[in-house]
Structure formats: C-alpha cells, structure tokens
Amino acid sequence: MKLSLPLVFGLVLSAISAHGDIQVQFGLGTSPTQPGYSLFTAAATNGTGSLTQTFSSLDVNIAPTGTVTVSLVGGPTSTNSTLNYAARDRNGPKNGGSLSYGPLYESFAGFRLTPDTYGWLSLSGLKPNATFVMTFYAYDNDFNGNMTFTDDSLYTPTNNLAGKNTTITYTHNYDFASDTNADSHFSSPLTITTDTNGNAVIQITGVNNNGPTALINALGPVNTKRWVALPGIWLPGEATKPGYTLCGLDRFRQRSPAAKERQPEGRGSLGYGSSVAHSVK
C-alpha cells in the first residue's frame, strides 16, 4: 500500500517514564526514539492487519497490574480489523532551536481510510471506571492535515454514548525552531473515561494530503485527572464536583513536588480573576 496521505495522529502513551506514566511513540524499528517514550514498533512500512504491543513497569495508579496492551486497528469498529497498516519515518523535523521533540514528530503509524472505516487506538489494563487525561500528537512533515480523536470507551450501539473529542490541525515543514511552544505545538489533551474492565477506545479520523487517513505518532503522558483549584481561579462547574478541591495558597505550597500544572481541554487562557488548575498525582 502506497501511503501518499500520511497523517500523524499523536497519541502519547507515556512510555515507561520515571513515574511509570504511559508514553508511546509510533514508528519503524529504525526510527529514533524520543527520550522518555517507548517505541511502538511497526515491522514494515506497509504491513498486514492491525498492530498490538504490550508495555510494562507502569504506575499502578494508572494500570493496576503495571501492564497495558496498546492496539492500533483500522476498520468499521475497534474489534473488526479490515485495513492494513502503514508506517512512515519522514527523517525530520530535526531537533534545533526550540524543538527537542524531533524524533516524536518524525515517525508515525496508521491507516488509509475507506468509506465507513476509522482508526482505533485501544488500551487495555487501565484502572476501571477511571478518568484520565491523555495527550495526543499529530503531525506529518511532508503533508498538511488534521486529526480528530474521540473517546469511544463507553460507546455501545444502544447507548450511542460518544465522549469528548479534540482536533489537531498541522502544517507540513513547520518552522519549529522559532516556536517557543515547539514541542507541544501539534498536540492536544483529551479526557478519557475507561469502562468497567479498564479499557479505553479512541476513534481517530482525519485528512492528510487531501485523503482520509488515520495516523498516530505518539500518545502520552497519561495522567489521572484530579484537579485542584487555587483562589481566584474559577473552573466553571468543576470546583464543586466530587473529587475537586478548592484550596488556599498555603495548602498549595504544601502540595507534592510531583504535581504538574495542567489546563483541562475546553478552557481558554487563564487571566486576571481566574485561577490555575493543577493535576496532583
């Protein structure tokens, strides 16, 4: 299969990092690997069927057994593989200037879509009935395109329950070097809710080089979603939900050093009179 419309959809499944987060980069066995990520290896540029790989030594708060299996399927559903995969390494962009994620943006795997087919990223072994924030990356150094990632973890034909989605639009030969947000420019976080068995299913649809394509270059990190709102920051409707805490600056100073600042999807820039959200592990 000649893939003339390569599209990179980034699903950043944090490889086995210092904290055991899920961070996964998709590519060929010869592709350079982004530090901190594990390479999900495609055996050939044009292969047969779907792709599956297992990752271990993960944070038990994310994966109770410490192991997660990641599958990349092309077809009408996540369990019906009808398309053959393709993987590419563009030999660029290269690190330089503000860019240190060159290897991550360089390679990807996915499918050329046909009518009524989609790309599906499935993760099994996650904590059941849990909410995670996953970061996806989408970029092709040779072609323009866009990718949409939708949480389909709880969808059934009877409930028609589709979750949130996020879209990444990318421009080929992008000038990363002069972009102060180069590493995260073509990425987006998405809230995912696992089912009762700890499965997450993400539907991927998009266009690359004017053709329907579903591709991925990275997924991760995957973090549990526990938000802390600081004084003066208003998270509409969320600070009062179960599991949310509104705390003062004195308590914020005592938070774990491992806490990372994050802004949930759907939020605009935080300005005067609004607050900052923090994800605490």
C-alpha positions as CSV (number, residue, x, y, z in Angstrom):
1,M,0.0,0.0,0.0
2,K,1.5,3.3,-1.0
3,L,0.6,5.9,1.6
4,S,0.5,9.2,-0.2
5,L,-1.5,10.9,2.5
6,P,0.4,10.3,5.7
7,L,-1.2,11.7,8.7
8,V,0.1,11.7,12.2
9,F,-2.2,11.5,15.0
10,G,-0.5,11.7,18.2
11,L,-1.5,9.5,20.9
12,V,1.0,9.9,23.6
13,L,1.0,6.9,25.7
14,S,3.7,7.7,28.2
15,A,6.4,5.3,27.8
16,I,7.9,3.9,31.0
17,S,9.0,7.2,32.4
18,A,10.5,7.9,35.8
19,H,7.0,7.9,37.3
20,G,5.7,4.9,35.2
21,D,3.4,7.1,33.1
22,I,2.3,5.8,29.7
23,Q,4.2,7.4,26.8
24,V,4.3,5.7,23.5
25,Q,5.8,6.7,20.2
26,F,4.7,5.0,16.9
27,G,7.2,4.3,14.1
28,L,9.5,1.8,12.5
29,G,12.2,-0.2,14.2
30,T,14.8,2.1,12.7
31,S,13.0,5.3,13.9
32,P,14.9,7.4,16.5
33,T,13.0,7.2,19.8
34,Q,12.0,10.3,21.7
35,P,13.7,10.3,25.2
36,G,11.1,9.2,27.8
37,Y,8.9,7.4,25.3
38,S,8.7,3.7,24.4
39,L,8.7,2.8,20.7
40,F,5.6,1.0,19.4
41,T,7.3,-0.7,16.5
42,A,5.8,-1.5,13.1
43,A,7.6,-4.3,11.3
44,A,7.2,-2.8,7.8
45,T,6.3,0.4,6.0
46,N,3.3,-1.4,4.6
47,G,2.1,-4.3,6.7
48,T,-0.9,-6.6,7.1
49,G,-3.7,-6.1,9.5
50,S,-3.5,-4.3,12.9
51,L,-0.7,-3.6,15.4
52,T,-0.5,-4.7,19.1
53,Q,2.2,-4.2,21.7
54,T,2.4,-4.6,25.5
55,F,4.1,-2.1,27.8
56,S,5.0,-2.9,31.4
57,S,6.5,-1.3,34.6
58,L,3.8,1.3,34.6
59,D,2.3,3.3,37.5
60,V,-0.2,1.0,39.4
61,N,-2.5,4.0,39.8
62,I,-2.9,4.0,36.1
63,A,-2.6,0.3,35.3
64,P,-3.3,-1.9,38.4
65,T,-1.1,-4.8,37.1
66,G,1.6,-2.4,35.9
67,T,1.0,-3.6,32.3
68,V,-1.0,-2.1,29.4
69,T,-1.7,-3.5,26.0
70,V,-2.0,-1.0,23.1
71,S,-3.6,-1.9,19.8
72,L,-3.9,0.1,16.6
73,V,-6.8,-1.1,14.4
74,G,-8.3,0.1,11.1
75,G,-11.8,-0.9,10.3
76,P,-15.5,-0.2,11.0
77,T,-15.2,-0.9,14.7
78,S,-12.3,-1.3,17.2
79,T,-12.7,-5.1,17.1
80,N,-13.1,-5.5,13.4
81,S,-9.8,-5.1,11.5
82,T,-10.3,-4.7,7.8
83,L,-7.5,-2.3,6.8
84,N,-3.7,-2.9,6.5
85,Y,-1.5,-0.6,8.5
86,A,1.2,1.7,7.2
87,A,4.2,3.2,9.0
88,R,6.5,6.0,7.9
89,D,9.6,7.8,9.1
90,R,10.0,11.3,7.5
91,N,13.6,11.8,8.6
92,G,12.5,15.1,10.1
93,P,12.0,17.5,11.7
94,K,15.3,17.5,13.4
95,N,15.9,19.0,16.9
96,G,17.1,22.5,16.9
97,G,16.2,25.9,18.3
98,S,13.1,25.4,20.5
99,L,12.4,21.9,19.3
100,S,13.5,18.9,21.3
101,Y,10.7,16.5,20.2
102,G,12.1,16.0,16.7
103,P,12.1,12.1,16.9
104,L,8.5,12.1,18.2
105,Y,7.2,14.2,15.2
106,E,9.3,12.3,12.7
107,S,7.6,8.9,12.7
108,F,4.0,7.6,12.8
109,A,1.8,4.6,12.0
110,G,-1.8,4.3,10.9
111,F,-4.2,3.6,8.1
112,R,-5.5,4.9,4.8
113,L,-9.3,5.0,5.4
114,T,-12.1,3.8,3.2
115,P,-15.8,4.6,3.5
116,D,-17.2,3.7,6.9
117,T,-13.8,2.8,8.4
118,Y,-11.8,4.5,11.1
119,G,-8.6,4.3,13.0
120,W,-8.9,2.9,16.5
121,L,-6.5,3.2,19.4
122,S,-7.3,0.8,22.2
123,L,-5.7,0.4,25.6
124,S,-6.5,-2.5,27.9
125,G,-5.3,-3.0,31.5
126,L,-6.0,0.5,32.8
127,K,-7.8,1.3,36.0
128,P,-11.5,0.5,35.6
129,N,-14.1,3.3,35.7
130,A,-11.4,5.9,35.9
131,T,-10.8,9.3,34.3
132,F,-7.5,10.0,32.6
133,V,-6.1,13.0,30.7
134,M,-4.3,11.6,27.6
135,T,-2.2,13.8,25.3
136,F,-2.2,13.1,21.5
137,Y,0.3,14.3,18.9
138,A,-0.5,14.6,15.2
139,Y,2.0,15.8,12.5
140,D,3.3,14.8,9.1
141,N,6.5,16.6,7.9
142,D,5.5,16.1,4.3
143,F,1.8,16.9,4.1
144,N,-0.8,19.2,5.6
145,G,-3.7,17.6,7.5
146,N,-5.9,17.3,10.6
147,M,-6.8,14.6,13.0
148,T,-9.7,14.2,15.4
149,F,-9.5,12.0,18.5
150,T,-12.8,10.9,20.1
151,D,-13.3,9.0,23.4
152,D,-15.4,5.9,22.4
153,S,-14.7,3.9,25.5
154,L,-18.2,3.8,26.8
155,Y,-20.0,3.8,23.4
156,T,-22.4,0.9,22.5
157,P,-24.9,0.7,19.6
158,T,-27.7,1.0,22.1
159,N,-26.5,4.0,24.2
160,N,-24.8,5.9,21.4
161,L,-22.6,7.5,24.0
162,A,-19.6,9.2,22.5
163,G,-17.2,11.1,24.7
164,K,-15.3,14.3,24.2
165,N,-13.1,14.9,21.2
166,T,-10.2,17.1,20.2
167,T,-8.8,18.1,16.8
168,I,-5.2,18.8,15.8
169,T,-4.5,20.7,12.5
170,Y,-1.0,20.6,11.3
171,T,1.2,22.3,8.6
172,H,4.0,20.4,6.9
173,N,7.6,21.7,7.1
174,Y,6.6,23.7,10.1
175,D,9.1,26.2,11.5
176,F,9.5,24.5,14.9
177,A,12.9,26.1,15.6
178,S,11.4,29.6,16.1
179,D,8.3,28.5,18.0
180,T,8.7,28.8,21.8
181,N,6.0,26.0,22.2
182,A,7.5,23.8,19.5
183,D,7.4,20.5,21.4
184,S,3.7,20.7,22.2
185,H,2.5,22.7,19.2
186,F,0.8,19.8,17.4
187,S,-0.6,18.1,20.5
188,S,-3.8,18.2,22.5
189,P,-5.0,16.7,25.8
190,L,-8.3,14.8,26.0
191,T,-10.2,13.4,28.9
192,I,-10.8,9.7,28.6
193,T,-13.1,7.5,30.9
194,T,-12.4,3.8,31.0
195,D,-15.1,1.1,31.1
196,T,-15.7,-1.4,33.9
197,N,-12.9,-3.6,32.5
198,G,-10.3,-0.9,32.3
199,N,-10.5,-0.5,28.5
200,A,-10.1,2.8,26.7
201,V,-11.0,3.2,23.0
202,I,-10.2,6.2,21.0
203,Q,-11.6,6.7,17.5
204,I,-9.3,8.5,15.0
205,T,-10.5,10.2,11.9
206,G,-8.8,12.8,9.7
207,V,-7.5,14.0,6.4
208,N,-3.8,14.0,5.2
209,N,-2.7,15.2,1.8
210,N,-6.4,15.6,0.9
211,G,-7.2,12.0,1.6
212,P,-9.0,10.3,4.5
213,T,-6.3,8.9,6.9
214,A,-5.8,7.9,10.5
215,L,-2.2,8.0,11.8
216,I,-0.5,8.4,15.1
217,N,2.9,9.4,16.1
218,A,2.6,9.5,19.9
219,L,0.4,9.2,23.0
220,G,1.2,10.4,26.4
221,P,1.6,11.2,29.0
222,V,-1.5,9.5,30.6
223,N,-2.4,11.1,33.9
224,T,-5.2,10.6,36.4
225,K,-7.5,13.6,36.5
226,R,-7.6,15.2,39.9
227,W,-7.9,19.0,39.7
228,V,-7.1,21.4,42.4
229,A,-8.4,25.0,42.0
230,L,-6.5,27.9,43.6
231,P,-8.0,31.1,44.9
232,G,-9.0,33.5,42.2
233,I,-9.3,30.7,39.6
234,W,-12.7,29.7,38.5
235,L,-13.2,26.3,36.8
236,P,-16.8,26.6,35.6
237,G,-18.9,24.0,37.3
238,E,-15.9,21.8,38.2
239,A,-14.6,23.1,41.5
240,T,-17.7,21.9,43.3
241,K,-17.9,18.5,41.7
242,P,-17.0,15.3,43.7
243,G,-13.2,14.8,43.7
244,Y,-12.5,18.5,43.3
245,T,-10.9,20.7,46.0
246,L,-10.8,24.4,46.3
247,C,-7.8,25.3,48.4
248,G,-5.8,28.3,49.6
249,L,-2.3,29.3,48.7
250,D,-1.0,27.9,52.0
251,R,-2.2,24.5,51.1
252,F,-0.9,24.8,47.5
253,R,2.5,25.4,48.9
254,Q,2.3,22.1,50.7
255,R,1.3,20.1,47.6
256,S,3.5,17.3,46.3
257,P,6.5,18.4,44.2
258,A,5.3,15.9,41.6
259,A,2.2,18.0,41.0
260,K,2.1,19.3,37.4
261,E,0.2,22.3,36.1
262,R,-2.4,21.4,33.6
263,Q,-5.3,23.1,31.9
264,P,-8.3,20.9,31.0
265,E,-9.4,20.9,27.4
266,G,-12.3,23.3,26.7
267,R,-10.7,26.0,28.9
268,G,-9.5,29.3,27.5
269,S,-6.4,31.2,28.6
270,L,-6.4,31.9,32.3
271,G,-6.2,35.6,33.1
272,Y,-6.7,38.0,35.9
273,G,-9.5,37.0,38.2
274,S,-9.4,33.3,37.1
275,S,-7.4,30.5,38.7
276,V,-4.9,27.8,37.8
277,A,-5.8,24.1,37.7
278,H,-3.3,21.6,38.9
279,S,-3.2,17.9,38.4
280,V,-2.0,16.1,41.5
281,K,-0.7,12.5,41.4
